[in-house]
Amino acid sequence: MNPDDPLLKILACPLDKGPLHLLVPEEALYNPRLRRRYPLLDGIPQLLPSSGEQVADEEHERLLKRIDAMADVSAMPDASAVSGASAVSGASAVPDASAVSDVSDVSAADGAGVAGGEQVAGGGDGAVGSDEGRGSS
């Protein structure tokens, strides 16, 4: 596992459900709130509550300094990372206009919103269920 792995954004501590920090040399994930370290075995996080080990005070302080140092480095703007991030988020935030217009065209085509001989709540406004009974047409 590497620091850029998207899996790190969704992994959570099994006890407090909070975020974990990757410790590369130790091959572990760390929860500073509970002072628990979870091992990585062959790159696979071991996130059972019983897999975590309590960290001593001195070790906790050392790990916090490393986490803060890594956060400072990752906070530095990187032109390629910034432009890549905006391109990805922009692409996912814009709906596909053709899909939206297709849905409204189909629901408007049925006029009264009749499906299978029964009036559908919401008429022809694209409400869920307004396309029932159209499988044969």
GUKEKE-320581 format. One record per atom (N, C-alpha, C): residue in one letter; atom name; x, y, z. Coordinates in Angstrom, 3 decimals. Layout:
N
<rest = a, atom = CA, u = X, v = Y, w = Z>
...
END
This chain:
137
<rest = m, atom = N, u = 0.860, v = -1.171, w = 0.000>
<rest = m, atom = CA, u = 0.000, v = 0.000, w = 0.000>
<rest = m, atom = C, u = 0.904, v = 1.230, w = 0.000>
<rest = n, atom = N, u = 0.519, v = 2.242, w = -0.790>
<rest = n, atom = CA, u = 1.300, v = 3.476, w = -0.829>
<rest = n, atom = C, u = 0.437, v = 4.648, w = -0.371>
<rest = p, atom = N, u = 1.076, v = 5.779, w = -0.057>
<rest = p, atom = CA, u = 0.321, v = 6.928, w = 0.470>
<rest = p, atom = C, u = -0.725, v = 7.496, w = -0.484>
<rest = d, atom = N, u = -0.593, v = 7.242, w = -1.777>
<rest = d, atom = CA, u = -1.553, v = 7.760, w = -2.755>
<rest = d, atom = C, u = -2.700, v = 6.796, w = -3.033>
<rest = d, atom = N, u = -2.719, v = 5.678, w = -2.364>
<rest = d, atom = CA, u = -3.742, v = 4.661, w = -2.600>
<rest = d, atom = C, u = -5.127, v = 5.209, w = -2.238>
<rest = p, atom = N, u = -6.080, v = 5.208, w = -3.172>
<rest = p, atom = CA, u = -7.425, v = 5.728, w = -2.878>
<rest = p, atom = C, u = -8.139, v = 4.938, w = -1.773>
<rest = l, atom = N, u = -7.716, v = 3.709, w = -1.536>
<rest = l, atom = CA, u = -8.320, v = 2.907, w = -0.487>
<rest = l, atom = C, u = -8.154, v = 3.565, w = 0.885>
<rest = l, atom = N, u = -7.057, v = 4.320, w = 1.068>
<rest = l, atom = CA, u = -6.808, v = 4.980, w = 2.362>
<rest = l, atom = C, u = -7.905, v = 5.966, w = 2.729>
<rest = k, atom = N, u = -8.574, v = 6.529, w = 1.742>
<rest = k, atom = CA, u = -9.615, v = 7.519, w = 2.019>
<rest = k, atom = C, u = -10.888, v = 6.885, w = 2.579>
<rest = i, atom = N, u = -11.079, v = 5.595, w = 2.333>
<rest = i, atom = CA, u = -12.311, v = 4.963, w = 2.808>
<rest = i, atom = C, u = -12.077, v = 4.000, w = 3.966>
<rest = l, atom = N, u = -10.814, v = 3.667, w = 4.247>
<rest = l, atom = CA, u = -10.542, v = 2.796, w = 5.385>
<rest = l, atom = C, u = -10.780, v = 3.549, w = 6.680>
<rest = a, atom = N, u = -11.298, v = 2.863, w = 7.666>
<rest = a, atom = CA, u = -11.582, v = 3.483, w = 8.957>
<rest = a, atom = C, u = -11.211, v = 2.519, w = 10.074>
<rest = c, atom = N, u = -10.942, v = 3.088, w = 11.221>
<rest = c, atom = CA, u = -10.650, v = 2.288, w = 12.406>
<rest = c, atom = C, u = -11.897, v = 1.463, w = 12.756>
<rest = p, atom = N, u = -11.717, v = 0.188, w = 13.046>
<rest = p, atom = CA, u = -12.880, v = -0.629, w = 13.378>
<rest = p, atom = C, u = -13.517, v = -0.270, w = 14.724>
<rest = l, atom = N, u = -12.801, v = 0.465, w = 15.559>
<rest = l, atom = CA, u = -13.340, v = 0.802, w = 16.880>
<rest = l, atom = C, u = -14.051, v = 2.142, w = 16.904>
<rest = d, atom = N, u = -13.393, v = 3.215, w = 16.406>
<rest = d, atom = CA, u = -14.049, v = 4.534, w = 16.470>
<rest = d, atom = C, u = -14.501, v = 5.043, w = 15.107>
<rest = k, atom = N, u = -14.290, v = 4.260, w = 14.054>
<rest = k, atom = CA, u = -14.738, v = 4.566, w = 12.680>
<rest = k, atom = C, u = -14.099, v = 5.836, w = 12.117>
<rest = g, atom = N, u = -13.009, v = 6.300, w = 12.735>
<rest = g, atom = CA, u = -12.305, v = 7.485, w = 12.265>
<rest = g, atom = C, u = -11.218, v = 7.123, w = 11.263>
<rest = p, atom = N, u = -10.599, v = 8.145, w = 10.641>
<rest = p, atom = CA, u = -9.562, v = 7.907, w = 9.634>
<rest = p, atom = C, u = -8.293, v = 7.315, w = 10.237>
<rest = l, atom = N, u = -7.546, v = 6.622, w = 9.390>
<rest = l, atom = CA, u = -6.280, v = 6.010, w = 9.776>
<rest = l, atom = C, u = -5.155, v = 6.631, w = 8.974>
<rest = h, atom = N, u = -3.947, v = 6.607, w = 9.523>
<rest = h, atom = CA, u = -2.772, v = 7.148, w = 8.854>
<rest = h, atom = C, u = -1.846, v = 6.001, w = 8.478>
<rest = l, atom = N, u = -1.330, v = 6.052, w = 7.245>
<rest = l, atom = CA, u = -0.424, v = 5.023, w = 6.773>
<rest = l, atom = C, u = 0.970, v = 5.279, w = 7.321>
<rest = l, atom = N, u = 1.570, v = 4.256, w = 7.903>
<rest = l, atom = CA, u = 2.953, v = 4.299, w = 8.359>
<rest = l, atom = C, u = 3.733, v = 3.394, w = 7.421>
<rest = v, atom = N, u = 4.454, v = 4.018, w = 6.469>
<rest = v, atom = CA, u = 5.089, v = 3.251, w = 5.400>
<rest = v, atom = C, u = 6.180, v = 2.310, w = 5.908>
<rest = p, atom = N, u = 7.191, v = 2.796, w = 6.646>
<rest = p, atom = CA, u = 8.254, v = 1.864, w = 7.035>
<rest = p, atom = C, u = 7.767, v = 0.723, w = 7.932>
<rest = e, atom = N, u = 6.794, v = 1.013, w = 8.792>
<rest = e, atom = CA, u = 6.286, v = -0.013, w = 9.703>
<rest = e, atom = C, u = 5.269, v = -0.931, w = 9.043>
<rest = e, atom = N, u = 4.804, v = -0.567, w = 7.852>
<rest = e, atom = CA, u = 3.737, v = -1.293, w = 7.170>
<rest = e, atom = C, u = 2.553, v = -1.474, w = 8.116>
<rest = a, atom = N, u = 1.998, v = -0.320, w = 8.511>
<rest = a, atom = CA, u = 0.883, v = -0.331, w = 9.451>
<rest = a, atom = C, u = -0.009, v = 0.880, w = 9.202>
<rest = l, atom = N, u = -1.230, v = 0.801, w = 9.721>
<rest = l, atom = CA, u = -2.157, v = 1.931, w = 9.756>
<rest = l, atom = C, u = -2.284, v = 2.343, w = 11.211>
<rest = y, atom = N, u = -2.347, v = 3.666, w = 11.440>
<rest = y, atom = CA, u = -2.330, v = 4.150, w = 12.821>
<rest = y, atom = C, u = -3.516, v = 5.047, w = 13.105>
<rest = n, atom = N, u = -4.121, v = 4.823, w = 14.281>
<rest = n, atom = CA, u = -5.198, v = 5.658, w = 14.777>
<rest = n, atom = C, u = -4.654, v = 6.432, w = 15.979>
<rest = p, atom = N, u = -4.317, v = 7.725, w = 15.795>
<rest = p, atom = CA, u = -3.747, v = 8.495, w = 16.905>
<rest = p, atom = C, u = -4.755, v = 8.798, w = 18.009>
<rest = r, atom = N, u = -6.042, v = 8.770, w = 17.714>
<rest = r, atom = CA, u = -7.046, v = 9.068, w = 18.730>
<rest = r, atom = C, u = -7.086, v = 7.974, w = 19.800>
<rest = l, atom = N, u = -6.983, v = 6.724, w = 19.365>
<rest = l, atom = CA, u = -7.009, v = 5.599, w = 20.299>
<rest = l, atom = C, u = -5.620, v = 5.029, w = 20.572>
<rest = r, atom = N, u = -4.617, v = 5.573, w = 19.869>
<rest = r, atom = CA, u = -3.225, v = 5.097, w = 19.986>
<rest = r, atom = C, u = -3.125, v = 3.618, w = 19.633>
<rest = r, atom = N, u = -3.769, v = 3.252, w = 18.518>
<rest = r, atom = CA, u = -3.747, v = 1.860, w = 18.071>
<rest = r, atom = C, u = -3.133, v = 1.764, w = 16.685>
<rest = r, atom = N, u = -2.317, v = 0.735, w = 16.510>
<rest = r, atom = CA, u = -1.639, v = 0.469, w = 15.236>
<rest = r, atom = C, u = -2.156, v = -0.862, w = 14.703>
<rest = y, atom = N, u = -2.551, v = -0.847, w = 13.407>
<rest = y, atom = CA, u = -3.057, v = -2.044, w = 12.737>
<rest = y, atom = C, u = -2.053, v = -2.450, w = 11.656>
<rest = p, atom = N, u = -1.632, v = -3.707, w = 11.649>
<rest = p, atom = CA, u = -0.600, v = -4.140, w = 10.694>
<rest = p, atom = C, u = -1.140, v = -4.297, w = 9.267>
<rest = l, atom = N, u = -0.213, v = -4.201, w = 8.317>
<rest = l, atom = CA, u = -0.481, v = -4.544, w = 6.922>
<rest = l, atom = C, u = 0.287, v = -5.837, w = 6.652>
<rest = l, atom = N, u = -0.407, v = -6.880, w = 6.268>
<rest = l, atom = CA, u = 0.249, v = -8.139, w = 5.936>
<rest = l, atom = C, u = 0.141, v = -8.360, w = 4.437>
<rest = d, atom = N, u = 1.287, v = -8.371, w = 3.770>
<rest = d, atom = CA, u = 1.336, v = -8.476, w = 2.305>
<rest = d, atom = C, u = 0.492, v = -7.381, w = 1.652>
<rest = g, atom = N, u = 0.509, v = -6.176, w = 2.249>
<rest = g, atom = CA, u = -0.224, v = -5.038, w = 1.707>
<rest = g, atom = C, u = -1.699, v = -5.013, w = 2.051>
<rest = i, atom = N, u = -2.167, v = -5.972, w = 2.832>
<rest = i, atom = CA, u = -3.590, v = -6.057, w = 3.188>
<rest = i, atom = C, u = -3.778, v = -5.577, w = 4.622>
<rest = p, atom = N, u = -4.605, v = -4.538, w = 4.812>
<rest = p, atom = CA, u = -4.838, v = -4.039, w = 6.168>
<rest = p, atom = C, u = -5.560, v = -5.069, w = 7.033>
<rest = q, atom = N, u = -5.063, v = -5.271, w = 8.219>
<rest = q, atom = CA, u = -5.676, v = -6.173, w = 9.194>
<rest = q, atom = C, u = -6.474, v = -5.309, w = 10.161>
<rest = l, atom = N, u = -7.759, v = -5.109, w = 9.873>
<rest = l, atom = CA, u = -8.565, v = -4.140, w = 10.616>
<rest = l, atom = C, u = -9.596, v = -4.774, w = 11.546>
<rest = l, atom = N, u = -9.307, v = -5.934, w = 12.033>
<rest = l, atom = CA, u = -10.139, v = -6.483, w = 13.099>
<rest = l, atom = C, u = -9.740, v = -5.786, w = 14.393>
<rest = p, atom = N, u = -10.688, v = -5.505, w = 15.275>
<rest = p, atom = CA, u = -10.318, v = -4.851, w = 16.537>
<rest = p, atom = C, u = -9.210, v = -5.595, w = 17.281>
<rest = s, atom = N, u = -9.221, v = -6.913, w = 17.223>
<rest = s, atom = CA, u = -8.200, v = -7.697, w = 17.917>
<rest = s, atom = C, u = -6.829, v = -7.628, w = 17.236>
<rest = s, atom = N, u = -6.771, v = -7.173, w = 15.985>
<rest = s, atom = CA, u = -5.501, v = -7.065, w = 15.265>
<rest = s, atom = C, u = -4.706, v = -5.836, w = 15.679>
<rest = g, atom = N, u = -5.379, v = -4.839, w = 16.203>
<rest = g, atom = CA, u = -4.704, v = -3.615, w = 16.594>
<rest = g, atom = C, u = -3.929, v = -3.796, w = 17.883>
<rest = e, atom = N, u = -2.814, v = -3.047, w = 17.962>
<rest = e, atom = CA, u = -2.026, v = -3.090, w = 19.185>
<rest = e, atom = C, u = -1.917, v = -1.689, w = 19.771>
<rest = q, atom = N, u = -1.970, v = -1.613, w = 21.080>
<rest = q, atom = CA, u = -1.843, v = -0.340, w = 21.782>
<rest = q, atom = C, u = -0.401, v = 0.136, w = 21.678>
<rest = v, atom = N, u = -0.214, v = 1.440, w = 21.474>
<rest = v, atom = CA, u = 1.109, v = 2.026, w = 21.321>
<rest = v, atom = C, u = 1.474, v = 2.775, w = 22.606>
<rest = a, atom = N, u = 2.718, v = 2.642, w = 23.025>
<rest = a, atom = CA, u = 3.204, v = 3.332, w = 24.224>
<rest = a, atom = C, u = 3.271, v = 4.839, w = 23.987>
<rest = d, atom = N, u = 3.319, v = 5.616, w = 25.073>
<rest = d, atom = CA, u = 3.335, v = 7.078, w = 24.988>
<rest = d, atom = C, u = 4.476, v = 7.613, w = 24.123>
<rest = e, atom = N, u = 5.696, v = 7.084, w = 24.316>
<rest = e, atom = CA, u = 6.857, v = 7.559, w = 23.544>
<rest = e, atom = C, u = 6.671, v = 7.277, w = 22.049>
<rest = e, atom = N, u = 6.185, v = 6.088, w = 21.745>
<rest = e, atom = CA, u = 5.942, v = 5.707, w = 20.350>
<rest = e, atom = C, u = 4.841, v = 6.578, w = 19.743>
<rest = h, atom = N, u = 3.806, v = 6.847, w = 20.514>
<rest = h, atom = CA, u = 2.706, v = 7.698, w = 20.054>
<rest = h, atom = C, u = 3.222, v = 9.092, w = 19.678>
<rest = e, atom = N, u = 4.043, v = 9.689, w = 20.526>
<rest = e, atom = CA, u = 4.599, v = 11.019, w = 20.236>
<rest = e, atom = C, u = 5.452, v = 10.990, w = 18.972>
<rest = r, atom = N, u = 6.262, v = 9.954, w = 18.810>
<rest = r, atom = CA, u = 7.104, v = 9.825, w = 17.618>
<rest = r, atom = C, u = 6.238, v = 9.703, w = 16.359>
<rest = l, atom = N, u = 5.187, v = 8.911, w = 16.445>
<rest = l, atom = CA, u = 4.307, v = 8.722, w = 15.291>
<rest = l, atom = C, u = 3.541, v = 10.005, w = 14.960>
<rest = l, atom = N, u = 3.114, v = 10.740, w = 15.978>
<rest = l, atom = CA, u = 2.421, v = 12.009, w = 15.723>
<rest = l, atom = C, u = 3.321, v = 12.994, w = 14.984>
<rest = k, atom = N, u = 4.588, v = 13.046, w = 15.352>
<rest = k, atom = CA, u = 5.533, v = 13.939, w = 14.656>
<rest = k, atom = C, u = 5.675, v = 13.522, w = 13.200>
<rest = r, atom = N, u = 5.755, v = 12.221, w = 12.943>
<rest = r, atom = CA, u = 5.867, v = 11.738, w = 11.558>
<rest = r, atom = C, u = 4.602, v = 12.053, w = 10.768>
<rest = i, atom = N, u = 3.439, v = 11.867, w = 11.382>
<rest = i, atom = CA, u = 2.170, v = 12.147, w = 10.699>
<rest = i, atom = C, u = 2.075, v = 13.633, w = 10.368>
<rest = d, atom = N, u = 2.454, v = 14.497, w = 11.312>
<rest = d, atom = CA, u = 2.442, v = 15.945, w = 11.064>
<rest = d, atom = C, u = 3.410, v = 16.318, w = 9.946>
<rest = a, atom = N, u = 4.578, v = 15.701, w = 9.914>
<rest = a, atom = CA, u = 5.560, v = 15.987, w = 8.867>
<rest = a, atom = C, u = 5.031, v = 15.542, w = 7.506>
<rest = m, atom = N, u = 4.374, v = 14.386, w = 7.470>
<rest = m, atom = CA, u = 3.801, v = 13.906, w = 6.205>
<rest = m, atom = C, u = 2.665, v = 14.814, w = 5.749>
<rest = a, atom = N, u = 1.881, v = 15.326, w = 6.685>
<rest = a, atom = CA, u = 0.776, v = 16.222, w = 6.335>
<rest = a, atom = C, u = 1.312, v = 17.530, w = 5.765>
<rest = d, atom = N, u = 2.412, v = 18.034, w = 6.323>
<rest = d, atom = CA, u = 3.012, v = 19.263, w = 5.808>
<rest = d, atom = C, u = 3.506, v = 19.076, w = 4.381>
<rest = v, atom = N, u = 4.120, v = 17.933, w = 4.106>
<rest = v, atom = CA, u = 4.616, v = 17.651, w = 2.762>
<rest = v, atom = C, u = 3.466, v = 17.499, w = 1.781>
<rest = s, atom = N, u = 2.409, v = 16.789, w = 2.174>
<rest = s, atom = CA, u = 1.286, v = 16.575, w = 1.263>
<rest = s, atom = C, u = 0.458, v = 17.835, w = 1.075>
<rest = a, atom = N, u = 0.573, v = 18.807, w = 1.983>
<rest = a, atom = CA, u = -0.178, v = 20.057, w = 1.854>
<rest = a, atom = C, u = 0.460, v = 21.003, w = 0.845>
<rest = m, atom = N, u = 1.704, v = 20.742, w = 0.469>
<rest = m, atom = CA, u = 2.362, v = 21.585, w = -0.528>
<rest = m, atom = C, u = 1.664, v = 21.399, w = -1.864>
<rest = p, atom = N, u = 1.324, v = 22.517, w = -2.529>
<rest = p, atom = CA, u = 0.629, v = 22.389, w = -3.815>
<rest = p, atom = C, u = 1.542, v = 21.815, w = -4.887>
<rest = d, atom = N, u = 0.999, v = 20.883, w = -5.623>
<rest = d, atom = CA, u = 1.677, v = 20.283, w = -6.759>
<rest = d, atom = C, u = 0.805, v = 20.592, w = -7.976>
<rest = a, atom = N, u = 1.360, v = 21.284, w = -8.946>
<rest = a, atom = CA, u = 0.573, v = 21.764, w = -10.091>
<rest = a, atom = C, u = -0.162, v = 20.623, w = -10.787>
<rest = s, atom = N, u = 0.498, v = 19.495, w = -10.993>
<rest = s, atom = CA, u = -0.168, v = 18.401, w = -11.695>
<rest = s, atom = C, u = -1.276, v = 17.787, w = -10.844>
<rest = a, atom = N, u = -1.054, v = 17.677, w = -9.539>
<rest = a, atom = CA, u = -2.082, v = 17.095, w = -8.675>
<rest = a, atom = C, u = -3.289, v = 18.012, w = -8.578>
<rest = v, atom = N, u = -3.071, v = 19.321, w = -8.502>
<rest = v, atom = CA, u = -4.179, v = 20.265, w = -8.388>
<rest = v, atom = C, u = -5.006, v = 20.264, w = -9.658>
<rest = s, atom = N, u = -4.360, v = 20.328, w = -10.816>
<rest = s, atom = CA, u = -5.131, v = 20.349, w = -12.061>
<rest = s, atom = C, u = -5.833, v = 19.018, w = -12.278>
<rest = g, atom = N, u = -5.197, v = 17.911, w = -11.907>
<rest = g, atom = CA, u = -5.839, v = 16.616, w = -12.048>
<rest = g, atom = C, u = -7.049, v = 16.491, w = -11.154>
<rest = a, atom = N, u = -6.942, v = 17.002, w = -9.928>
<rest = a, atom = CA, u = -8.059, v = 16.902, w = -8.994>
<rest = a, atom = C, u = -9.244, v = 17.725, w = -9.469>
<rest = s, atom = N, u = -8.983, v = 18.924, w = -9.994>
<rest = s, atom = CA, u = -10.099, v = 19.748, w = -10.442>
<rest = s, atom = C, u = -10.753, v = 19.153, w = -11.677>
<rest = a, atom = N, u = -9.959, v = 18.529, w = -12.526>
<rest = a, atom = CA, u = -10.543, v = 17.923, w = -13.718>
<rest = a, atom = C, u = -11.438, v = 16.750, w = -13.335>
<rest = v, atom = N, u = -11.009, v = 15.947, w = -12.385>
<rest = v, atom = CA, u = -11.806, v = 14.794, w = -11.977>
<rest = v, atom = C, u = -13.080, v = 15.248, w = -11.283>
<rest = s, atom = N, u = -12.957, v = 16.198, w = -10.334>
<rest = s, atom = CA, u = -14.157, v = 16.608, w = -9.617>
<rest = s, atom = C, u = -15.113, v = 17.351, w = -10.538>
<rest = g, atom = N, u = -14.592, v = 18.093, w = -11.495>
<rest = g, atom = CA, u = -15.459, v = 18.786, w = -12.437>
<rest = g, atom = C, u = -16.221, v = 17.812, w = -13.309>
<rest = a, atom = N, u = -15.552, v = 16.731, w = -13.705>
<rest = a, atom = CA, u = -16.204, v = 15.756, w = -14.567>
<rest = a, atom = C, u = -17.323, v = 15.033, w = -13.838>
<rest = s, atom = N, u = -17.114, v = 14.729, w = -12.582>
<rest = s, atom = CA, u = -18.140, v = 13.981, w = -11.867>
<rest = s, atom = C, u = -19.295, v = 14.868, w = -11.424>
<rest = a, atom = N, u = -19.077, v = 16.186, w = -11.340>
<rest = a, atom = CA, u = -20.126, v = 17.080, w = -10.868>
<rest = a, atom = C, u = -21.097, v = 17.479, w = -11.983>
<rest = v, atom = N, u = -20.719, v = 17.276, w = -13.249>
<rest = v, atom = CA, u = -21.558, v = 17.690, w = -14.363>
<rest = v, atom = C, u = -22.360, v = 16.489, w = -14.839>
<rest = p, atom = N, u = -23.685, v = 16.563, w = -14.809>
<rest = p, atom = CA, u = -24.481, v = 15.431, w = -15.279>
<rest = p, atom = C, u = -24.411, v = 15.316, w = -16.793>
<rest = d, atom = N, u = -24.690, v = 14.131, w = -17.290>
<rest = d, atom = CA, u = -24.708, v = 13.891, w = -18.720>
<rest = d, atom = C, u = -26.001, v = 14.475, w = -19.270>
<rest = a, atom = N, u = -25.891, v = 15.557, w = -20.041>
<rest = a, atom = CA, u = -27.061, v = 16.274, w = -20.540>
<rest = a, atom = C, u = -27.935, v = 15.388, w = -21.420>
<rest = s, atom = N, u = -27.321, v = 14.499, w = -22.219>
<rest = s, atom = CA, u = -28.126, v = 13.648, w = -23.090>
<rest = s, atom = C, u = -28.976, v = 12.683, w = -22.275>
<rest = a, atom = N, u = -28.433, v = 12.174, w = -21.167>
<rest = a, atom = CA, u = -29.214, v = 11.256, w = -20.334>
<rest = a, atom = C, u = -30.389, v = 11.981, w = -19.694>
<rest = v, atom = N, u = -30.173, v = 13.215, w = -19.269>
<rest = v, atom = CA, u = -31.244, v = 13.979, w = -18.642>
<rest = v, atom = C, u = -32.327, v = 14.293, w = -19.660>
<rest = s, atom = N, u = -31.958, v = 14.747, w = -20.852>
<rest = s, atom = CA, u = -32.970, v = 15.081, w = -21.847>
<rest = s, atom = C, u = -33.708, v = 13.836, w = -22.325>
<rest = d, atom = N, u = -33.020, v = 12.677, w = -22.417>
<rest = d, atom = CA, u = -33.685, v = 11.446, w = -22.813>
<rest = d, atom = C, u = -34.769, v = 11.072, w = -21.820>
<rest = v, atom = N, u = -34.481, v = 11.220, w = -20.531>
<rest = v, atom = CA, u = -35.465, v = 10.874, w = -19.507>
<rest = v, atom = C, u = -36.683, v = 11.778, w = -19.622>
<rest = s, atom = N, u = -36.474, v = 13.092, w = -19.782>
<rest = s, atom = CA, u = -37.617, v = 13.991, w = -19.877>
<rest = s, atom = C, u = -38.389, v = 13.765, w = -21.167>
<rest = d, atom = N, u = -37.693, v = 13.426, w = -22.285>
<rest = d, atom = CA, u = -38.388, v = 13.156, w = -23.533>
<rest = d, atom = C, u = -39.286, v = 11.938, w = -23.405>
<rest = v, atom = N, u = -38.783, v = 10.883, w = -22.763>
<rest = v, atom = CA, u = -39.562, v = 9.662, w = -22.612>
<rest = v, atom = C, u = -40.764, v = 9.914, w = -21.722>
<rest = s, atom = N, u = -40.575, v = 10.598, w = -20.588>
<rest = s, atom = CA, u = -41.701, v = 10.808, w = -19.687>
<rest = s, atom = C, u = -42.707, v = 11.793, w = -20.276>
<rest = a, atom = N, u = -42.258, v = 12.749, w = -21.079>
<rest = a, atom = CA, u = -43.182, v = 13.696, w = -21.698>
<rest = a, atom = C, u = -43.964, v = 13.008, w = -22.823>
<rest = a, atom = N, u = -43.392, v = 11.981, w = -23.447>
<rest = a, atom = CA, u = -44.035, v = 11.311, w = -24.568>
<rest = a, atom = C, u = -45.293, v = 10.567, w = -24.140>
<rest = d, atom = N, u = -45.354, v = 10.164, w = -22.881>
<rest = d, atom = CA, u = -46.546, v = 9.426, w = -22.473>
<rest = d, atom = C, u = -47.691, v = 10.356, w = -22.083>
<rest = g, atom = N, u = -47.478, v = 11.638, w = -22.146>
<rest = g, atom = CA, u = -48.530, v = 12.626, w = -21.953>
<rest = g, atom = C, u = -49.135, v = 12.597, w = -20.579>
<rest = a, atom = N, u = -50.156, v = 11.822, w = -20.402>
<rest = a, atom = CA, u = -50.899, v = 11.817, w = -19.150>
<rest = a, atom = C, u = -50.207, v = 11.023, w = -18.065>
<rest = g, atom = N, u = -49.150, v = 10.326, w = -18.396>
<rest = g, atom = CA, u = -48.451, v = 9.545, w = -17.385>
<rest = g, atom = C, u = -49.137, v = 8.236, w = -17.095>
<rest = v, atom = N, u = -49.793, v = 7.666, w = -18.081>
<rest = v, atom = CA, u = -50.491, v = 6.412, w = -17.896>
<rest = v, atom = C, u = -49.511, v = 5.285, w = -18.160>
<rest = a, atom = N, u = -49.450, v = 4.336, w = -17.247>
<rest = a, atom = CA, u = -48.558, v = 3.194, w = -17.415>
<rest = a, atom = C, u = -49.338, v = 1.934, w = -17.085>
<rest = g, atom = N, u = -49.431, v = 1.060, w = -18.047>
<rest = g, atom = CA, u = -50.125, v = -0.206, w = -17.821>
<rest = g, atom = C, u = -51.593, v = -0.022, w = -17.483>
<rest = g, atom = N, u = -52.224, v = 1.064, w = -17.981>
<rest = g, atom = CA, u = -53.629, v = 1.280, w = -17.766>
<rest = g, atom = C, u = -53.960, v = 1.988, w = -16.469>
<rest = e, atom = N, u = -52.972, v = 2.304, w = -15.645>
<rest = e, atom = CA, u = -53.244, v = 2.986, w = -14.385>
<rest = e, atom = C, u = -52.539, v = 4.334, w = -14.375>
<rest = q, atom = N, u = -53.158, v = 5.291, w = -13.725>
<rest = q, atom = CA, u = -52.549, v = 6.611, w = -13.593>
<rest = q, atom = C, u = -51.359, v = 6.505, w = -12.638>
<rest = v, atom = N, u = -50.215, v = 7.054, w = -13.055>
<rest = v, atom = CA, u = -49.016, v = 7.022, w = -12.225>
<rest = v, atom = C, u = -48.904, v = 8.358, w = -11.519>
<rest = a, atom = N, u = -48.607, v = 8.319, w = -10.231>
<rest = a, atom = CA, u = -48.460, v = 9.551, w = -9.456>
<rest = a, atom = C, u = -47.390, v = 10.412, w = -10.090>
<rest = g, atom = N, u = -47.682, v = 11.679, w = -10.256>
<rest = g, atom = CA, u = -46.702, v = 12.598, w = -10.830>
<rest = g, atom = C, u = -46.874, v = 12.784, w = -12.317>
<rest = g, atom = N, u = -47.773, v = 12.094, w = -12.947>
<rest = g, atom = CA, u = -48.001, v = 12.271, w = -14.381>
<rest = g, atom = C, u = -46.772, v = 11.966, w = -15.201>
<rest = g, atom = N, u = -46.492, v = 12.788, w = -16.179>
<rest = g, atom = CA, u = -45.373, v = 12.569, w = -17.103>
<rest = g, atom = C, u = -44.143, v = 13.346, w = -16.719>
<rest = d, atom = N, u = -43.907, v = 13.550, w = -15.428>
<rest = d, atom = CA, u = -42.765, v = 14.362, w = -15.012>
<rest = d, atom = C, u = -41.514, v = 13.542, w = -14.757>
<rest = g, atom = N, u = -41.463, v = 12.283, w = -15.159>
<rest = g, atom = CA, u = -40.279, v = 11.458, w = -14.971>
<rest = g, atom = C, u = -40.224, v = 10.834, w = -13.590>
<rest = a, atom = N, u = -41.357, v = 10.796, w = -12.878>
<rest = a, atom = CA, u = -41.368, v = 10.214, w = -11.534>
<rest = a, atom = C, u = -41.056, v = 8.733, w = -11.627>
<rest = v, atom = N, u = -40.501, v = 8.187, w = -10.554>
<rest = v, atom = CA, u = -40.178, v = 6.785, w = -10.543>
<rest = v, atom = C, u = -41.455, v = 6.002, w = -10.731>
<rest = g, atom = N, u = -41.387, v = 5.000, w = -11.610>
<rest = g, atom = CA, u = -42.538, v = 4.165, w = -11.865>
<rest = g, atom = C, u = -43.305, v = 4.596, w = -13.101>
<rest = s, atom = N, u = -42.964, v = 5.751, w = -13.716>
<rest = s, atom = CA, u = -43.723, v = 6.213, w = -14.862>
<rest = s, atom = C, u = -43.369, v = 5.426, w = -16.117>
<rest = d, atom = N, u = -42.406, v = 4.531, w = -16.037>
<rest = d, atom = CA, u = -42.065, v = 3.740, w = -17.218>
<rest = d, atom = C, u = -42.521, v = 2.294, w = -17.075>
<rest = e, atom = N, u = -43.363, v = 1.983, w = -16.088>
<rest = e, atom = CA, u = -43.858, v = 0.623, w = -15.912>
<rest = e, atom = C, u = -44.799, v = 0.269, w = -17.069>
<rest = g, atom = N, u = -44.753, v = -0.965, w = -17.484>
<rest = g, atom = CA, u = -45.644, v = -1.459, w = -18.511>
<rest = g, atom = C, u = -45.232, v = -1.088, w = -19.916>
<rest = r, atom = N, u = -44.028, v = -0.579, w = -20.102>
<rest = r, atom = CA, u = -43.571, v = -0.199, w = -21.448>
<rest = r, atom = C, u = -42.644, v = -1.230, w = -22.057>
<rest = g, atom = N, u = -42.446, v = -2.354, w = -21.422>
<rest = g, atom = CA, u = -41.512, v = -3.335, w = -21.927>
<rest = g, atom = C, u = -41.847, v = -3.845, w = -23.296>
<rest = s, atom = N, u = -43.123, v = -3.899, w = -23.683>
<rest = s, atom = CA, u = -43.504, v = -4.468, w = -24.966>
<rest = s, atom = C, u = -43.536, v = -3.427, w = -26.068>
<rest = s, atom = N, u = -43.470, v = -2.144, w = -25.788>
<rest = s, atom = CA, u = -43.565, v = -1.154, w = -26.848>
<rest = s, atom = C, u = -42.249, v = -0.727, w = -27.399>
END
